[in-house]
Amino acid sequence: MADATSQNTGQETGREQAGSPVATSVAAEPRPASRRVAQWMRDYHPLPGIPDEFIAADGTPRPVWSRFVDTFAALAPTDIERRFASADRHLREAGVTYRAPGEGTERLWPLSHLPLLIDETEWAQLSAGIIQRAELLDRVLQDLYGEGRLVAEGAIPAAAIAGSTEYLRPIAGMKPPGGRFLGIYAADIGRGPDGRWWVLSDRTQAPSGMGYALENRLVLSRAFSSLYKSMNVARLAPFFESFRDSLRASADRDEPRIGVLTPGAFSETYFEHTTLARYLGFLLVEGEDLTVTGDRVHVRTVAGLKRVDLLLRRVDSNSLDPLELDAASRLGVPGLIDVLRKSGVVVANMPGSGVLEARALLGFLPSLCQRVLGEELKIPHIATWWCGQKAAREEVLSRLDEFAIAGAYGRDVPGFAGEGPVLPSELSPAERERLRVAMAERGVDYVAQEVVRLSTTPVWEQGKITPRPFVLRVFAAATPDGWAIMPGGFCRIADKLDARAVSMGDGARAADVWVVADKAVPAHTLLPGSDSVRIRRIAGVLPSRAADNLFWLGRYLERAEATLRLIRALAAQQRDPGRGSPAMLAAAERIRRLLLAWGAIAQGPRGQDPRAAVEALQAEAQFGSALSLLRAAQRTATSLRERLSPDAWQIIAEMPTRLAQPIDDDDGLISAAETGLSALSSFAGLAQENMNRAAGWRFLEIGRRVERGINTLRFARQFGYDEASPEDLDILLTLVDCQITYRSRYLIGPLLAPIRDLVVLDPYNPRSIAFQVEALNEHIASLPVLKENGLIERPQRLAVSLQAALTTAEAAHLDTKTMFALEQDLLNLSDAIGQHYFPHGAHASRPEKLTGLA
């Protein structure tokens, strides 16, 4: 077909040379790619008076966008949609999520399918302005917490600083390692009315977005790999390498231990914290993981206390230390500020750096830049009047409707609900007067800013491009050689054309940011050369909290499996033609009683209902239902995102959704149970084949083995009791998945003693109690020893004793009472493991001294 087309094109060209009028019309017809560009451009209209990234001020496309669109249009429409679908699928499978402010559930990350493009020449100018601003703000922080000359000499009003809750007096007089308060700085920018970039706000507290920018790049560069390479996009890896190396250099030893301090899994940007920890090779820690001992900060691990040299914090300053800052905080580390004062730890950014995010200071930055750096600000910001000064306040009140009013120190406008600026011109007369009175009485809490509408960038919607407002966050990292700028950034795009601010809530999406060069850029990676790294095989540090979560993840998954096996057995009984026999009814009732005891079904008549199996599968209100257990596993796994592979996370994330699908009949119920069991088997296979055989894997396995042993003993007591019927014994073999094994060994029907031996005592049966205990012994023996007296520790002592009892037991002497005692022994072993390795309570085991400080 391609050859025929080529020949036809040649013939038409010949006719054109011969003067054929038909040939002229054919030759003038635009190429398919050109037609697509024209179709996309037909309805693209920048907003009047608003700068646009696609269309320049003269009405023509910017060269960088023309180059992108021409290459993009060469792709077939079906190929474009396929690549978009691939990007969306990657986001789902990788579990890229965020939480909108005030929400308890996670949302899928909304990524725009088109990047934001910036030419390298323009980016160089923008970078110079961001570097200047970062240097200025860092020096201002040094003065505010140091000599205080700027306030003393009137360059900054004292009230503009004292009014901020982010100015922390305990930090005054501290000298941060390396002399910098800011390890990372970010600025939210947009194009101003004159087409130049303007700073909308500064981020000096703990700037978020780097991890999401990294994920955006990963997704889009994979979906459009050829386009990405042809556009010569600047790589992000060199920036992250510089950032990582600068953090390491600020510590006081050659191989420091660095932690990303996160508020926890319910943080709005927790996924980003896990991404940064995994990508940079840092330890993800929460406040409860850390403790102060002497003049150092240590992380609680299963091997004792380990020194932490630096914390990249994602916790607000006031929450860092309940002893010297917010006493109600449970996110920080008691005593952290005192250790920081004694230079026992590095914290980036320094506590108290958030004071420079106050809008009250914006109006003073131009004069401060001249005073501190001897330069004009290279990037302007929104004109801002702090109403704490009489002249500024009177000017603002005289023409109130011309401004946007914002809080001087926080997101909210005092006295008005919701985030973001208030437009007096859009308020009711009563609200407008209330605002005027509040500003007149306490102007220190308010700033007035000129009303600026955000510039726009192209987005893809329903097969065409359209302009949408955006905010770009640019990051600068302090290094020994100066400030390094991330080539790109974190872009947020609004869905509403009149948006004046963009946050990752309703109606917002993110976009990758491509800094485009004319020449090819070298590939880069964070992986060091083989000749520059010391070979090691140590497993790394496992915080006690992570070990605890892994232990309970294993237990929740195993408990869900046991519940699903009961549900499948009950549904099979209900479907069996012989279900009306007394023996079958009695066996079904035993299953229901066990489900009731496990909290999978409700007490009362519902426990006798034929739909009890559906309730045990899907009941939201029952803590022991399979759905509730899998959601508990998902919540636990959320705190382990940096330790789970994308495949493992995908299985855990999808299981609750699959289990919640409507059930029509017993066949559908059995199918749903088997689907859940298959997914659980897949996760177990991934854990066995893909997880490093370190302490984390062992605690996951310990949780699974403990729970499987307990559940199997309960099955054995319920269906392998002393007077068990053949129907009961047959159900027991089904529940422990031993039907084939039993029938291959014994050419007779179900008998009590052989089944008890197979289910409880057989060390070769992977479902037996003996097998679980043997595995527990092996795992516990491989865990770190916390005492130095040479005596066997309690978890191992209990495991060895239990294994000895099972090794010497005989099936003929097993009875229900003995099996109940074995179950209690397993429960005691579980408690001993928790007390010994998960040191949360006052009576939990601790190491006798600090171990492994290196």
C-alpha positions in Angstrom: 0.0 0.0 0.0 2.9 2.4 0.8 4.5 1.6 -2.6 1.3 2.3 -4.4 0.9 5.6 -2.7 4.5 6.6 -3.5 3.9 5.8 -7.2 0.7 7.7 -7.2 2.4 10.8 -5.7 5.1 10.6 -8.4 2.4 10.5 -11.1 0.6 13.5 -9.6 3.9 15.5 -9.5 4.4 14.7 -13.2 1.0 16.1 -14.0 1.7 19.2 -12.1 4.8 19.8 -14.1 2.6 19.3 -17.2 0.3 22.0 -16.0 -2.7 19.9 -15.0 -5.2 21.9 -12.9 -6.2 18.8 -11.0 -2.6 18.2 -10.1 -2.3 21.6 -8.7 -5.2 21.1 -6.2 -3.7 17.7 -5.1 -0.3 19.1 -4.5 -1.7 22.0 -2.4 -3.6 19.7 -0.1 -1.9 19.7 3.3 -0.3 16.6 4.7 -2.3 14.6 7.3 0.0 15.9 10.1 -0.6 19.5 9.0 -4.3 19.0 8.8 -4.3 17.7 12.4 -2.3 20.7 13.6 -4.8 23.0 11.8 -7.7 21.2 13.4 -6.1 21.4 16.9 -5.4 25.1 16.4 -8.8 26.0 15.0 -10.4 26.5 18.4 -7.3 27.5 20.4 -7.9 31.1 21.5 -5.8 32.6 24.3 -7.7 34.7 26.8 -7.7 38.4 26.0 -4.8 40.2 27.8 -3.5 36.9 29.3 -0.1 35.5 28.3 -0.1 32.0 26.8 2.7 29.5 26.5 1.6 28.3 23.1 0.8 31.6 21.4 3.2 34.5 21.8 2.2 38.1 22.2 2.4 38.6 18.4 -0.2 35.9 17.8 2.2 33.3 16.4 3.1 29.9 18.0 6.2 30.0 20.1 9.0 28.1 18.3 9.4 25.5 21.0 5.7 24.6 20.7 5.7 24.6 16.9 8.5 22.1 17.0 6.6 19.9 19.6 3.2 20.1 17.8 4.7 19.2 14.4 6.4 16.1 15.8 3.4 15.2 17.9 1.1 15.5 14.9 3.2 12.9 13.1 1.7 10.3 15.4 -1.5 8.6 14.2 -4.6 9.6 16.3 -5.0 6.0 17.4 -1.3 5.9 18.5 -1.8 9.1 20.5 -4.8 7.7 22.3 -2.9 4.5 23.0 0.0 6.4 24.5 -2.3 8.5 26.6 -4.0 5.3 27.9 -0.5 3.8 28.6 0.3 6.9 30.8 -3.0 6.6 32.7 -2.4 2.9 33.2 1.0 3.4 34.6 -0.4 5.9 37.1 -3.0 3.4 38.3 -0.6 0.4 38.4 2.1 2.4 40.2 -0.5 3.7 42.7 0.5 7.4 42.2 -1.9 9.2 44.5 -2.5 12.3 46.6 -5.0 13.5 49.2 -6.9 16.8 48.7 -6.8 19.0 51.8 -9.3 17.8 54.4 -10.0 14.4 52.6 -9.4 11.0 54.2 -9.2 9.0 51.0 -6.5 9.1 48.3 -7.1 10.2 44.7 -5.4 9.0 41.6 -2.8 11.4 40.4 -4.3 13.6 37.6 -1.6 14.1 35.0 -2.1 16.2 31.9 -1.2 14.4 28.7 0.8 17.4 27.4 3.9 18.8 29.0 4.6 22.4 29.7 7.4 23.5 27.3 10.1 26.1 28.0 13.0 27.0 25.8 16.5 26.5 27.3 17.4 30.2 26.7 14.4 31.4 28.6 15.0 28.8 31.3 18.5 30.1 31.8 17.2 33.6 32.5 14.5 32.2 34.8 17.0 30.1 36.7 19.2 33.1 37.3 16.3 34.9 39.0 15.4 31.8 41.1 19.0 31.5 42.3 19.1 35.1 43.2 15.9 34.8 45.2 17.0 31.7 47.0 20.3 33.3 48.0 18.5 36.4 49.2 16.0 34.5 51.3 18.6 32.3 52.8 20.6 35.4 53.9 17.5 37.0 55.3 16.9 33.9 57.4 20.5 33.9 58.6 20.0 37.5 59.8 16.6 37.0 61.4 17.9 34.1 63.5 21.3 35.6 63.9 22.4 39.2 64.4 18.9 40.6 63.6 20.3 43.7 61.9 17.6 43.9 59.3 14.9 44.4 61.9 17.0 46.6 64.1 17.8 48.9 61.3 14.2 49.1 60.0 14.6 47.1 56.8 11.9 44.8 58.0 9.2 45.9 60.5 9.5 43.8 63.7 5.7 43.2 63.6 6.0 41.6 60.2 8.1 38.9 61.7 6.6 38.7 65.2 3.1 38.3 63.7 4.1 35.0 62.1 3.7 31.7 64.0 6.6 30.4 61.9 9.1 32.6 63.6 10.6 30.2 66.2 12.4 31.8 69.1 14.2 28.5 70.1 16.0 28.6 66.7 17.5 32.1 67.4 21.2 32.0 67.7 21.6 28.6 66.0 24.2 28.2 63.2 23.0 25.6 60.7 25.6 23.2 59.3 27.2 24.6 56.2 25.8 28.0 57.1 22.5 27.6 55.2 19.0 27.6 56.5 17.6 26.5 53.2 18.6 23.2 51.7 15.8 23.4 49.2 13.8 26.4 48.0 10.9 26.6 45.6 9.0 29.5 44.0 5.5 29.4 42.4 5.7 31.4 39.2 3.5 32.4 36.3 3.8 34.8 33.4 2.9 38.3 34.2 0.8 40.7 32.1 4.0 41.8 30.3 4.9 38.3 29.3 7.8 38.0 31.9 7.8 35.4 34.6 6.5 36.7 38.0 6.8 35.0 41.4 3.5 34.3 42.9 4.7 32.9 46.3 7.8 31.5 48.0 8.1 28.0 49.5 10.8 27.9 52.2 9.1 25.6 54.8 9.3 22.1 53.3 8.6 22.6 49.5 6.6 19.7 48.1 6.4 18.6 44.5 9.8 17.3 43.6 8.7 13.7 43.9 5.6 14.3 41.9 7.7 16.1 39.2 9.9 13.0 39.1 6.9 10.7 38.7 5.4 13.0 36.0 8.6 12.8 34.0 8.8 9.0 34.4 5.2 8.5 33.1 5.3 10.9 30.2 8.9 10.1 29.0 7.8 6.4 28.8 4.6 7.1 27.0 6.2 9.3 24.4 9.8 8.1 24.5 10.7 9.0 20.9 9.1 12.4 21.2 10.9 13.0 24.5 14.3 12.2 23.0 13.7 14.2 19.8 12.8 17.3 21.8 16.2 17.2 23.7 14.6 17.5 27.1 17.0 18.4 30.0 17.3 15.4 32.4 16.2 15.6 36.1 18.8 13.2 37.4 21.7 15.6 37.7 19.7 17.9 39.9 18.7 15.1 42.3 22.3 13.9 42.3 23.5 17.3 43.3 20.8 17.6 45.9 21.6 14.2 47.4 25.3 14.8 47.4 24.9 18.2 49.1 22.8 16.7 51.9 25.5 14.0 52.4 28.2 16.7 52.5 26.4 18.6 55.2 26.7 15.7 57.7 29.7 15.1 59.8 30.7 11.6 58.6 31.5 10.1 55.3 28.6 7.7 54.9 25.7 9.5 56.8 22.3 8.0 57.4 19.7 10.3 56.0 16.0 10.1 56.8 13.0 11.6 55.1 10.8 12.7 58.0 7.2 12.3 57.0 4.0 13.0 59.0 2.8 9.6 58.0 0.5 7.8 55.5 -2.3 10.3 56.0 -0.2 13.2 54.8 -1.6 14.9 51.6 1.7 14.2 49.8 2.8 10.9 51.4 3.3 9.2 48.0 5.9 11.9 47.2 7.7 11.2 50.5 8.0 7.5 49.6 9.1 8.4 46.0 11.9 10.6 47.3 13.1 8.1 49.9 13.2 5.3 47.3 14.8 7.4 44.5 17.4 9.0 46.7 18.2 6.0 48.8 17.1 7.6 52.1 15.3 6.1 55.0 11.6 7.0 55.3 10.8 7.7 59.0 8.1 9.1 61.1 8.5 11.0 64.4 7.7 7.9 66.5 10.5 6.0 64.7 13.0 8.5 66.2 14.4 9.1 69.7 16.9 11.3 71.2 19.8 9.7 73.2 22.6 11.9 74.4 23.3 14.5 71.8 22.2 12.5 68.9 19.0 11.4 67.1 18.5 7.6 66.6 16.0 5.6 64.7 14.4 2.6 66.4 15.1 -0.5 64.4 14.8 -4.2 64.9 18.5 -4.3 65.5 18.4 -1.6 68.2 19.0 2.2 67.9 20.9 3.5 64.9 22.2 7.0 64.5 20.5 9.4 62.0 22.7 12.2 60.7 20.3 14.2 58.7 16.6 14.7 58.4 15.0 15.9 55.2 11.8 17.1 56.8 8.3 17.0 55.4 6.8 18.0 58.8 6.0 21.6 59.5 8.4 23.4 61.9 6.1 23.9 64.8 5.4 20.1 64.9 9.0 19.0 65.1 9.5 19.0 68.9 6.7 18.9 71.5 9.2 19.9 74.2 10.1 23.3 72.7 7.5 24.0 70.0 3.9 22.7 69.8 3.4 20.6 72.9 0.3 18.9 71.3 2.3 17.6 68.3 2.7 13.9 67.9 4.5 14.2 64.6 7.9 15.3 65.9 10.7 14.1 68.1 11.0 15.2 71.8 14.4 16.9 72.2 15.1 17.4 68.5 15.6 21.1 68.8 18.2 20.7 71.6 20.1 18.1 69.5 20.0 20.6 66.6 21.3 23.3 68.9 24.2 21.1 69.8 24.9 20.3 66.1 24.1 16.6 66.7 21.8 16.4 63.7 21.2 18.3 60.4 17.6 19.2 59.5 16.8 20.5 56.1 15.1 22.9 55.8 16.0 24.4 59.2 13.0 24.8 61.5 11.6 28.3 61.4 12.4 28.8 57.7 8.7 29.0 56.9 8.6 32.5 58.3 9.6 33.7 54.8 6.5 32.3 53.3 4.5 35.1 54.9 3.0 37.4 52.3 3.7 40.3 54.7 7.3 40.2 53.6 6.8 40.3 49.8 6.6 44.1 49.6 10.0 44.4 51.4 12.0 42.0 49.1 12.9 44.5 46.4 14.6 46.8 48.9 16.1 43.8 50.8 17.7 42.6 47.6 19.4 45.9 47.1 20.5 46.0 50.7 21.7 42.4 51.0 22.9 41.5 47.5 23.4 45.0 46.0 21.2 44.0 43.0 17.7 44.6 41.6 15.3 41.6 41.8 15.7 39.7 38.6 12.2 38.2 38.8 9.4 40.5 40.0 6.5 39.4 42.2 2.9 40.4 42.6 2.6 43.9 43.9 1.8 43.5 47.6 0.9 46.0 50.4 1.2 44.9 54.0 -1.6 46.5 55.9 0.4 46.5 59.1 1.8 49.9 58.0 -0.6 52.9 58.3 0.2 54.4 54.9 -0.2 51.2 53.0 -3.4 50.3 55.0 -5.0 53.6 54.2 -4.2 53.4 50.5 -5.7 49.9 50.3 -8.8 50.8 52.1 -9.3 53.9 49.9 -9.6 51.6 46.8 -10.4 48.3 48.3 -12.3 46.9 45.3 -9.1 47.1 43.2 -7.3 44.5 45.2 -7.3 40.9 46.3 -7.1 40.6 50.1 -5.1 37.7 51.5 -3.8 36.6 54.9 -0.5 38.1 55.8 0.8 34.9 57.5 -1.3 31.9 56.4 -3.4 30.5 53.6 -6.7 31.7 55.0 -8.0 35.3 55.2 -8.7 35.9 58.9 -12.5 35.9 59.4 -13.3 34.3 56.1 -13.6 30.5 55.5 -11.7 28.7 52.8 -8.3 29.1 51.3 -7.0 31.8 49.0 -7.5 35.5 48.5 -10.8 37.3 48.9 -12.0 39.7 46.2 -13.8 42.6 48.0 -15.6 43.5 44.7 -17.3 40.1 44.8 -18.4 40.2 48.4 -21.8 41.2 49.6 -22.0 44.7 51.1 -22.2 43.3 54.7 -19.2 41.0 54.1 -17.3 43.8 52.5 -17.9 46.1 55.4 -16.9 43.4 57.8 -13.6 43.0 56.0 -13.0 46.7 56.0 -13.5 47.0 59.7 -11.3 44.0 60.4 -8.5 45.5 58.3 -8.8 48.9 59.9 -8.7 47.3 63.4 -5.9 44.8 62.8 -4.3 45.4 59.5 -1.2 43.4 60.5 -3.0 40.2 59.6 -3.8 41.3 56.0 -2.1 42.0 52.8 -3.5 43.5 49.6 -2.3 42.3 46.2 -3.0 43.3 42.7 -5.5 41.0 41.0 -3.6 38.8 38.6 -5.1 36.1 36.4 -2.8 33.2 35.7 -1.2 32.7 32.3 -2.3 29.7 30.3 -0.8 26.6 28.7 -2.2 24.0 26.3 -4.0 20.9 27.6 -5.5 18.0 25.6 -9.2 17.7 25.9 -11.5 15.5 23.7 -9.1 15.3 20.8 -8.0 18.9 20.7 -5.9 21.4 22.6 -7.3 24.2 24.7 -5.7 26.8 27.0 -5.9 26.5 30.8 -4.3 28.5 33.6 -1.3 27.1 35.4 1.2 27.6 38.2 4.8 26.4 37.8 6.9 25.5 40.9 10.6 25.8 40.3 13.1 24.1 42.8 16.5 25.2 43.8 18.9 23.1 45.9 21.8 24.4 47.9 25.1 22.7 47.0 28.7 23.4 48.0 29.1 25.0 44.5 26.0 27.2 44.8 22.4 26.7 43.9 21.3 24.0 41.5 18.0 24.4 39.7 15.8 21.5 38.7 15.5 21.8 34.9 11.7 21.7 34.8 9.5 21.6 37.9 6.1 20.9 39.3 3.2 22.3 37.2 -0.4 22.5 38.3 -3.1 23.3 35.8 -6.6 24.5 36.6 -9.7 23.3 34.7 -11.5 26.7 35.1 -10.4 29.5 32.7 -10.8 32.2 35.4 -8.7 30.4 38.0 -6.6 32.8 40.1 -4.8 30.1 42.1 -4.3 26.4 41.6 -4.0 23.7 44.3 -4.3 20.0 43.9 -7.9 19.8 44.9 -11.0 19.7 42.7 -10.5 20.7 39.1 -6.7 20.6 39.0 -4.2 18.4 37.2 -0.4 18.2 37.1 1.9 18.4 34.1 5.5 17.4 33.3 7.8 20.3 32.5 10.2 20.0 29.6 13.1 22.4 29.3 13.9 22.0 25.6 17.3 22.4 24.0 18.4 22.7 20.4 21.1 20.0 20.8 21.0 16.5 22.2 21.4 16.2 26.0 23.5 13.5 27.6 21.7 10.7 29.4 22.2 10.7 33.1 21.5 8.4 36.1 21.8 8.5 39.8 23.6 5.2 39.8 27.3 5.6 40.6 30.1 4.1 38.5 31.2 0.6 39.4 34.6 1.9 40.4 33.3 4.5 42.8 31.2 2.5 45.2 32.1 0.1 47.9 30.5 -3.3 47.5 28.1 -4.2 50.3 25.5 -6.9 51.0 24.1 -5.7 54.2 20.3 -5.5 54.3 19.9 -1.9 55.5 18.1 -0.5 58.4 14.5 -1.6 59.2 12.7 0.7 61.5 10.6 -1.0 64.1 7.4 0.7 62.8 8.0 -0.7 59.4 8.7 -4.2 60.8 5.5 -3.9 62.8 3.5 -3.0 59.7 5.1 -5.8 57.6 4.2 -8.2 60.4 0.6 -7.1 60.4 0.4 -6.9 56.6 1.3 -10.6 56.6 -1.3 -11.4 59.3 -4.1 -9.4 57.6 -3.5 -11.1 54.3 -3.3 -14.6 55.8 -6.5 -13.9 57.8 -8.3 -12.8 54.7 -7.2 -16.0 53.0 -8.6 -18.1 55.8 -11.9 -16.2 55.7 -12.1 -16.6 51.9 -11.6 -20.4 52.3 -14.4 -20.5 54.8 -16.7 -18.5 52.5 -15.9 -20.8 49.5 -16.6 -23.9 51.6 -19.9 -22.4 52.9 -21.0 -21.5 49.3 -20.1 -24.9 48.1 -22.2 -26.5 50.9 -25.1 -24.3 50.0 -24.8 -25.3 46.3 -24.4 -29.0 47.0 -27.5 -31.1 46.2 -27.1 -33.0 49.5 -27.0 -29.9 51.6 -30.2 -30.8 53.4 -28.7 -33.9 55.2 -28.2 -33.5 58.9 -24.4 -34.0 58.6 -24.1 -31.3 55.9 -26.3 -28.9 57.9 -24.2 -29.4 61.0 -21.0 -28.8 59.0 -22.4 -25.6 57.5 -23.4 -24.4 60.9 -19.9 -24.9 62.2 -18.6 -22.8 59.3 -21.1 -20.1 60.2 -20.1 -20.2 63.9 -16.5 -19.7 63.0 -17.3 -16.8 60.7 -19.3 -15.3 63.5 -16.5 -15.8 66.0 -14.1 -14.1 63.6 -16.4 -11.1 63.2 -17.2 -11.8 59.5 -20.9 -12.0 60.0 -23.4 -10.5 62.5 -24.9 -12.1 65.5 -28.5 -13.2 65.4 -30.8 -14.4 62.6 -28.5 -13.1 59.9 -26.0 -15.7 60.9 -28.5 -18.3 59.7 -29.3 -16.6 56.5 -28.2 -18.2 53.2 -26.6 -14.9 52.3 -24.3 -15.2 55.3 -21.4 -16.1 53.0 -22.0 -12.9 51.0 -22.0 -10.9 54.2 -18.7 -12.6 55.3 -17.3 -11.6 51.9 -18.4 -8.0 51.5 -19.9 -6.6 54.7 -18.5 -3.1 55.3 -19.6 -3.1 58.9 -18.1 -6.4 59.9 -14.4 -6.0 60.9 -13.7 -9.7 60.1 -15.2 -9.8 56.6 -12.8 -10.5 53.8 -13.3 -7.0 52.3 -12.6 -5.4 55.7 -9.5 -7.4 56.2 -8.2 -6.6 52.7 -8.8 -2.9 53.3 -7.0 -3.2 56.6 -4.1 -4.8 54.7 -4.3 -1.9 52.2 -4.1 0.7 54.9 -1.1 -1.1 56.4 0.6 -1.4 53.1 0.1 2.4 52.5 2.7 2.9 55.2 5.1 0.6 53.4 4.9 2.1 49.9 8.7 2.6 49.7 9.2 -1.2 50.5 6.7 -2.7 48.1 7.3 -3.2 44.4 4.7 -1.7 42.0 3.4 -5.1 41.2 2.9 -6.0 44.9 1.2 -2.7 45.6 -1.1 -3.1 42.6 -2.3 -6.4 43.9 -3.1 -5.0 47.3 -4.7 -1.9 45.9 -7.0 -3.8 43.5 -8.2 -6.7 45.7 -10.8 -4.7 47.7 -12.3 -3.3 44.5 -12.6 -6.8 43.0 -14.1 -8.3 46.1 -16.8 -5.5 46.3 -18.4 -6.4 43.0 -22.1 -7.5 43.1 -22.7 -11.3 43.7 -25.7 -12.9 42.0 -25.6 -16.6 43.2 -23.4 -19.2 44.9 -21.4 -19.7 41.7 -20.6 -16.0 41.7 -19.7 -16.2 45.3 -17.3 -19.1 44.8 -15.8 -17.3 41.8 -15.3 -14.1 43.9 -13.6 -16.1 46.7 -11.4 -17.9 44.3 -10.4 -14.6 42.6 -9.4 -13.3 46.0 -7.4 -16.4 46.8 -5.7 -16.2 43.5 -4.7 -12.6 44.1 -3.4 -13.5 47.6 -1.3 -16.3 46.1 0.1 -13.9 43.5 1.2 -11.5 46.3 2.7 -14.4 48.2 4.6 -15.5 45.1 5.9 -11.9 44.6 7.1 -11.8 48.2 8.9 -15.1 47.8 10.5 -14.4 44.5 11.1 -10.6 44.5 11.7 -9.5 48.1 15.3 -9.4 49.4 15.8 -11.9 52.1 16.4 -9.2 54.7 14.6 -8.4 58.0 11.6 -6.9 56.2 10.8 -10.0 54.3 11.3 -12.1 57.5 8.7 -10.0 59.5 6.2 -10.3 56.6 6.8 -14.1 56.7 6.6 -14.2 60.5 3.2 -12.5 60.4 2.0 -14.9 57.7 3.3 -18.0 59.5 1.9 -17.0 62.9 -1.5 -16.2 61.5 -1.7 -19.3 59.3 -0.7 -21.5 62.3 -3.5 -19.9 64.5 -6.1 -20.2 61.8 -5.2 -23.8 61.0 -5.5 -24.7 64.6 -8.9 -23.1 64.8 -9.9 -25.1 61.7 -8.6 -28.2 63.3 -10.5 -27.6 66.5 -13.7 -26.8 64.7 -13.7 -29.6 62.2 -11.2 -32.1 63.5 -12.7 -32.4 67.0 -12.7 -35.7 68.8 -16.1 -36.9 67.4 -15.7 -35.2 64.0 -17.9 -36.6 61.2 -16.5 -37.6 57.8 -18.2 -34.4 56.4 -16.4 -32.3 59.0 -13.1 -33.9 58.3 -13.6 -33.5 54.5 -14.2 -29.7 55.1 -11.0 -29.5 57.2 -9.0 -31.1 54.4 -10.5 -28.6 51.9 -9.9 -25.6 54.2 -6.2 -26.4 54.6 -5.8 -27.4 50.9 -4.7 -31.0 51.7 -7.3 -33.1 49.8 -4.9 -34.3 47.2 -2.1 -35.0 49.7 -4.3 -37.0 52.0 -5.8 -39.1 49.2 -2.4 -39.8 47.8 -1.2 -41.1 51.2 -4.3 -42.9 52.4 -6.6 -45.0 50.1 -9.4 -44.7 52.6 -12.0 -42.0 53.5 -11.3 -39.3 56.0 -10.0 -40.5 59.4 -9.3 -38.4 62.4 -5.7 -39.5 63.4 -4.2 -39.3 59.9 -5.8 -36.0 59.2 -4.6 -34.5 62.5 -1.1 -35.7 61.8 -1.2 -34.2 58.3 -2.7 -30.9 59.5 -0.8 -30.4 62.8 2.3 -32.5 63.0 3.6 -33.1 59.5 6.7 -30.9 58.9 6.7 -31.5 55.2 3.1 -30.1 54.7 3.4 -26.3 54.0 -0.1 -25.9 55.5 0.6 -27.7 58.7 1.3 -26.2 62.2 4.7 -28.0 62.4 5.8 -26.4 59.1 4.7 -22.9 60.3 6.6 -23.3 63.6 9.7 -24.6 61.9 9.7 -21.6 59.5 9.1 -19.3 62.5 12.1 -20.7 64.3 14.3 -20.2 61.2 13.2 -16.6 60.8 13.5 -15.6 64.5 16.9 -17.2 64.7 18.0 -14.9 61.8 16.8 -11.7 63.5 19.2 -9.4 65.3 19.9 -10.1 69.0 19.2 -7.2 71.3 20.7 -8.5 74.5 24.4 -9.1 75.1 24.2 -11.7 77.9 24.4 -14.7 75.5 21.1 -16.1 76.7 18.4 -17.1 74.2 15.8 -14.3 73.9 12.1 -14.8 74.7 10.7 -15.0 71.1 13.2 -17.7 70.1 12.8 -19.5 73.4 9.0 -19.8 72.9 9.5 -20.8 69.2 12.0 -23.5 70.1 9.8 -24.8 72.9 6.8 -25.0 70.5 8.8 -26.8 67.8 10.0 -29.3 70.4 6.5 -30.0 71.5 5.3 -30.6 68.0 8.3 -32.7 67.1 7.7 -35.1 70.0 3.9 -35.2 69.8 1.9 -38.1 68.3 -1.3 -37.8 66.4 -3.0 -40.5 68.5 -2.6 -38.3 71.6 -3.7 -35.0 70.0 -7.1 -33.7 71.2 -9.0 -30.5 71.1 -7.6 -29.3 74.4 -4.0 -29.9 73.2 -4.7 -28.0 70.0 -6.2 -25.1 72.0 -3.0 -25.0 74.1 -0.9 -24.9 70.9 -3.0 -22.0 69.6 -2.4 -20.1 72.9 1.4 -20.8 72.5 1.3 -19.2 69.1 -0.6 -16.2 70.4 2.0 -15.8 73.2 4.8 -16.1 70.6 3.1 -13.3 68.5 2.9 -11.0 71.6 6.6 -11.7 72.5 7.7 -10.8 69.0 5.8 -7.5 69.2 7.1 -6.6 72.6 10.7 -7.5 71.6 11.0 -5.9 68.1 8.3 -3.2 67.9 9.2 -1.0 70.9 6.2 1.3 71.3 5.0 0.7 74.9 6.7 1.5 78.1 7.3 -2.2 78.9 8.6 -3.2 75.4 12.1 -4.7 75.1 14.9 -2.3 74.4 18.5 -3.0 73.5 20.9 -2.9 76.5 22.9 -0.2 74.8 23.2 1.7 71.6 24.1 -0.8 68.9 25.5 -0.3 65.4 25.8 3.4 65.5 27.7 3.4 62.2 
